[in-house]
Every structure is written in structure tokens, then in C-alpha cells.
Amino acid sequence: MAAASSCGGAGCGPHCPPAAVVAEDATAERLGRLSLSRDCGRCGGGAGAVAVAGGVGLCGECFRAHLFGKFKLSVTSNAMVRPTDSVLLAFSGGPASRVALQFIHEMRSKAIESWDASNSQALPVFRVGVAFVDESVLCSKPEQEIDMAIEDIKSIVSSLSVGVKATHIAPLEDVFSPESTDGEGRLREVVGLIDDDTGKEDFLQCLRMLSLQKIALENGYTKIMLGACASAIACHVLSATVKGRGYSLPADVQYVDTRWEIPVVVPLRDCLAQGLSLLCELDSLKTQQHLDRPSNGINRLVASFIERLLEENPSREHTIVRTAQKLKPFSFNKFSADGYHDFLPSRLRPKFQNVDNDESTFSEILCLICGSPFSESELRNMESTKHKAQKKTDLYTAHCCQNCHFQILPSGGNLYEHFFSLLPKFWTGKVDTVSASHSLLRDQIEEYLLEDNDD
Amino acid sequence: MDSSAVDGARQPPARAGSRLCTRCGERKAALKRPKTLEQICRECFYVVFEDEIHRTIVDNNLFKSGDRVAIGASGGKDSTVLAYVLSELNRRHKYGLDLFLLSVDEGITGYRDDSLETVKRNEIQYGLPLKIVSYKDLYGWTMDDIVKAIGLKNNCTFCGVFRRQALDRGAALLKVDKIVTGHNADDIAETVLLNILRGDIARLSRCTFITTGEDGPIPRCKPFKYTYEKEIVIYPYYAITHYSYILMSLCSTHQVYSYGIYSPNAYRGFAREFIKDLERMRPRAILDIIKSGENFRISTTTRMPEQGICERCGYISSQKLCKACVLLDGLNRGLPKLGIGRSKGMAGGDSDSEQQDKRSERNRSSLQGKHGNIDF
């Protein structure tokens, strides 16, 4: 396809692409795109194949249908979106979240169509809102560029045919409100206390999730949808391994994550970044790259390692994600609330109802900052520190996982108190509640307890 | 077994800001410890290095008093340091072990000759009995013969498969209870990553075990599981200086065979480089990878390959014939590419059906050649 247009109509035929075009083709091929004109392997129609998926060359239409099929399958087979839901899509403006926006919008349009056509109109149609977390406080980009990016985002959302519920542009520092009036200063200060570059980046990631949760809670959303794709998850798998977070890793690579107040769903988990970029290009979906966050430290090293692996084997990302999927997920990686599946089509319902509910009780202890579940050794550590805890800070420290302890908590122990006082109350408040209820319980049963040194 | 900490393990308060050893606070710091970046003196380095290995051995109950233990000695830095440290610790902490050196002679001219010399010197120096088992004796082929038969490509497969068995066979001859190998923390971290990259969940679950093959005849263990490669290099640099020269010259040779340009998995080299970069950025990353590997939640329903025994030689194998027998069969029948890689077409335009015929023929016929009648 590219070769045919390469001569620019100079009449020298499709077999003589100039050198520059050959080089371009090589790059294009690496991106999963076919440069040779071949027929689509699925529809067999006249359209030339433009992309490869599952070893078959697909035309633009089929490629789109292929990706949409994956998206829809993960949404329906995991009961991600119910008719009564209000979905908040985390939108960065990048290709992955752009495609997620397009697809969920498409699903909603179809649902509205069938709602219009149905006689009873008994079931409502889910609603969609878009959230963009504005981190301009921490990046050194000129204001003008940031304004442009935000304008881009607004125009992308407003261009959709069926309107979304709302577009929320929330500055990251809002996570500190309402308890602090100077959110910006507090954000800068707390980030400044973290020495490790990787730690800083991971901490911001946690704040981002908190920000999304806050928007969702304040505006009545019932689900948060992320655009995390297979490539991003592959990077996460390796960086979590490298950071010693092997135990909690399976929690982060599933379709559904209900450990947060508002459950998080990841419908693009099976799509590669290059495919999503290609789709944006083919369908001329507008994206914005002004506010791309450069990654640092270990996360960057992992990303460049994966890039290198891809040169040797383009499907390596899939293999990495598949390995992580074989690990045992946690009980919070599925929807288990009573009546949750009632709105599902009857043919799907048995699938979820047959799931054994042995471990449906949510008993994992989660890290105060990153929310990763504690491994057995971390639990033991926590228990022993909690018993010795004198101050509230000791309690907070005990509730941080080993990785956060190393890369996020400030290096001097005397700074802990200050650090924890700066954190959003949303995090520290949870530990306060737990410890308060624990001590209340202890008070009630005190007379029956034996001292530790009695045995 | 004496598990009390050695004298130097007491931790006096460190004097911040000085160039004194952060551990003893008395002597001048001589090096930055690769594992923790602490500035410590030479004496303290020996102490922590040896003490950590001692702790690993004690905490994991690697040995019982009276065990006969073979040290897999390649003549490279890891196994030489292992032999030295293990014999020292055995003496110091009264483990009560009978230690042996066990070497494999692959028959690679110019490569093994030197390293076997090193091992022979170790035998005298540490007073450990040495047993050398050669490919020639076990399989009837030297590596040089194999390379002549199949060329430079794919010979790593033969060398690796044969070496694994040779060590076990040598150990059986020595009637030992355990084999120890010099695999270090870097090696284990690399294996964890590789198993993630290739999606091998069964291996991922067991590659961080400190002892493997406990249900087999001779378990293997890795006392260097938590020991950094860099520290293994530093240790002889000070402690057994006269060996270090030979060691260094050997490592480079070995690398060519393990990760060289002929290696079929280029990503193994990438992974090793990646780990080195990581270590520079965050030294504890190597231990963190091992920790991740130990803590992965691997479902108990994950299907593990069934361990059987080779019909021909009795060695553990998941197939009817063990890999060594398949490879050996190929060599002896003049089809050296049998058993390498997937069922690709063979060089010289052999068609798939032809190859299948050969395979089924191979399964029917017993090993007729004069070489390789091996019994385990």
C-alpha cells in the first residue's frame, strides 16, 4: 500500500520505492503494519491488508473490528459495565485511552439504539464521563502548551456523536483538598521529600489513582475505566518484579480490580500499544502528546529493555503479560457483591454465579500508599511493628509495603512524621479507623487477653 | 553445626561522614560493598561475605552433619570461591561435611585445559579430593568432536545438556548426598526474568528454590543464592590473590560459550545486561527479583511437567528418552540436529515427512553405535 503511493504518481510503478521509503517501510513494519499490498486475510475483499493481528494480515476495517471485538469481549465477559453504571474513563489523550474512549462511546451508542428500539425500555443505558488529571504543577512545560493540551482533550470529547456525561479536568493537587487550602505547596513538598526517582514516579501514579477515585466519588460514578494496554502491563510486570513486588503483582494485571472504593476495570488489557496507535492513525482519531510524561529510573530502564526485546521478537509483550496472568489473582480481582450480576443477560449469569466463593471475603491488608496486598512476611513484620508501635507514625510505617518503604518513605526516619502529615487524609485516615476499631475491640476484651510474655 | 555468629558480626556504631569502615568504625574503609554500597574495610568484607553464606547454609538447613558433598567445580570464579569458602566454613563452624571437587571435562581444547589446571590446584590447596568426569568417558564424544560434527551453531545445547547429566553421574560415582553449585544471585535473578520472558510458569515457580531435586537421587543446592557476582569477584581479589589472575582469564572464555554470538537466545544476553544496568541504578534490585520469584502466587493447579525417568539410561526425564540420549542418538547416527529446537526442517532441504520417518525410526531402534552406552 505504501509502496504504491511511494512514487507519488511519477509513473515508475510500484516496484521501485525510493530508498527513503524503503527505510520508512521497515519502520512501519516494525509497528505491525504491512507495507506490501496483500489482501485482507479475514474478509477476503478487495481491501489491502494494513495490519497484522494473530498472524493474519487485516484490512483497516477488519483490524478495527478485531480490536473492538477484544474490547467488547473483555467488557462483557467480565461484567465490567452494567446498564445502571456510570463509567468514568481516565483519559490521558494518548492512543490507548483515545481508543478506549472511542470504543466505550460506540458501545454506548449501540446500547442507546437498542434502548430506543425496545418496547419496555426497562433497562437504562450506562453513562460515560471523562476525567483528565492535570499534573502541570509538577512538569516544566510552558503554560501555553498545557492549555493547548487541555483544549485538545475538550475538543476530542466534544466531537463524539453521543454526548458524554461530563468532562472533568482535575488538577493533581486537588487530592489534598478540602483538608488543605494550599494543595499545590503540599504536593510539591511531599514529592520533594522522596529521594528516589522511581519512587517519585510511582508515588505520582498512586496520587493519580487517588485523584480519579475522588472525582468518581464526588460525581457519582460507579466504575473507573483505565486505558492500560498489554504493552503498559508488560512493563509493569517486569518493573514490579524488579522492585520485589512479585507477591502483589497479580493484583495489577487483571481486568477487574475492586480493592478501591470505586472499582477499576481494564478492558484494553489484551491489546498492544502499537496496534492502538495504528488504529488511531487509520481512523484519524485525534490524540494529544503534549503532556507525555517522561519516565525515570527503573521504569525507564524496563521500558527500554522491553523495546530491545521487541526487536528480537515482536510478541514478547504478550508472552510477558501471559506469564503474569498465570499467577493467582486476589479475591478483589472480581465483582463479588450480592446481586451484582443481576442485570447481566441470562446466558452470561451462570458463568459468574458458578464461581466458587471460597475466598470472597476481602481480608487482604493493603499498603497504605500503593494499595498492594501484603505478603506473608510483610504481614508478620507489620504485626510485630504494630505491637511495638508507640506513635501514630509507627503505625503508618507498619502499613507501608517493603517497596514503598524503600523507595517512597524519606530516607531519614525523623522525617516520617512530617511526611505522613502531608499525605492525603484519604490514605492515613484508613489506618486511623482500623487502629481505632482495633483498640476499641481490645478494650472490650482486655480482661480475657494474656500478656505476650506469658507464653 | 555451630550457628553462632563470628566475632566480627557485632555492629559498633558507625561514624557518619568519616572514611572509616561503617561496620567496625576502626579501620579505614577499603571498598564500597556492591550489595549495599556500605563503605567497609577489607577485614569486615570477608566477615560479612562469609557470614552471609554461613547464615544461608544454616537458615535453609542445606546440610546435615556427616553429609558427603560434591562441589561442582568448573574452574571459574564462582565455583573456585565456593570451594574455598565452603571448606573454610566447614572447618570453622564444624559442619562435619566430607567435601569433594567434581569437575566435568567437556573436551574443549584450550578451554578446559586451563580450568582443569585450576581445579587441580584447588585440590592441592584446599585438600579436597577431585573427581573429573569427561564427556569422552560418559558419552564417547568430546565437545571438539561434536563441534566438528555439527558446526559452531547449536553446540551450546549439547554442552549444556551433557554437562547437567555429567555432574549427576560424577556425583553418583562419588556416592555423595548433595551437589553444590556456584550459581550466584545474579544468575538466579537472570533465570527469573528469562522464565517470565518465555512464559515458563513451571520453571518460574522452582527457579528460586535453594535446593532442587530433593525427590531425585542427589539434591542440588546453591549456597551463593544471595551472593552478588561482584562480591564473588572482589573476594578472591583480596583473599586468594594468586588465583584471581587465572580466574579472570577464564571467565571471558566461558562467556563465549554461554552467551556468545552462536547462542540461540539472544535475549539471555539482553537480560544479563539489563540486570547489570539495574544493579548500577539500585543494587538491591537483584535481591528484589529473587524475592519476587520466591513470592509469586503460583496456583497449585498449575500443571507441572511430569517427572519420569529415561527409558534408556534411567536419568530423570519428562519424556520417554532424556535429552542427552536423544542428542547422543542423533550424534551417533550421523544426524546431529535431532533434538535441537522445534521440528524445523533440517539443513540440506530435508522435508518434514523425511524427518518424521527418521524420528520414528529412531524411536524404534535401540542405540547401536559403539559410543554412549550409558547407565545411570
Boltz contact constraints between the chains, C-beta under 6 A:
constraints:
  - contact:
      token1: [A, 241]
      token2: [B, 289]
      max_distance: 6.0
  - contact:
      token1: [A, 241]
      token2: [B, 292]
      max_distance: 6.0
  - contact:
      token1: [A, 242]
      token2: [B, 285]
      max_distance: 6.0
  - contact:
      token1: [A, 242]
      token2: [B, 289]
      max_distance: 6.0
  - contact:
      token1: [A, 243]
      token2: [B, 288]
      max_distance: 6.0
  - contact:
      token1: [A, 244]
      token2: [B, 288]
      max_distance: 6.0
  - contact:
      token1: [A, 244]
      token2: [B, 291]
      max_distance: 6.0
  - contact:
      token1: [A, 244]
      token2: [B, 292]
      max_distance: 6.0
  - contact:
      token1: [A, 246]
      token2: [B, 292]
      max_distance: 6.0
  - contact:
      token1: [A, 246]
      token2: [B, 295]
      max_distance: 6.0
  - contact:
      token1: [A, 246]
      token2: [B, 296]
      max_distance: 6.0
  - contact:
      token1: [A, 247]
      token2: [B, 295]
      max_distance: 6.0
  - contact:
      token1: [A, 250]
      token2: [B, 297]
      max_distance: 6.0
  - contact:
      token1: [A, 301]
      token2: [B, 277]
      max_distance: 6.0
  - contact:
      token1: [A, 305]
      token2: [B, 274]
      max_distance: 6.0
  - contact:
      token1: [A, 308]
      token2: [B, 270]
      max_distance: 6.0
  - contact:
      token1: [A, 309]
      token2: [B, 267]
      max_distance: 6.0
  - contact:
      token1: [A, 312]
      token2: [B, 266]
      max_distance: 6.0
  - contact:
      token1: [A, 312]
      token2: [B, 267]
      max_distance: 6.0
  - contact:
      token1: [A, 319]
      token2: [B, 199]
      max_distance: 6.0
  - contact:
      token1: [A, 322]
      token2: [B, 199]
      max_distance: 6.0
  - contact:
      token1: [A, 323]
      token2: [B, 196]
      max_distance: 6.0
  - contact:
      token1: [A, 323]
      token2: [B, 199]
      max_distance: 6.0
  - contact:
      token1: [A, 326]
      token2: [B, 201]
      max_distance: 6.0
  - contact:
      token1: [A, 327]
      token2: [B, 296]
      max_distance: 6.0
  - contact:
      token1: [A, 327]
      token2: [B, 297]
      max_distance: 6.0
  - contact:
      token1: [A, 328]
      token2: [B, 297]
      max_distance: 6.0
  - contact:
      token1: [A, 328]
      token2: [B, 299]
      max_distance: 6.0
  - contact:
      token1: [A, 375]
      token2: [B, 295]
      max_distance: 6.0
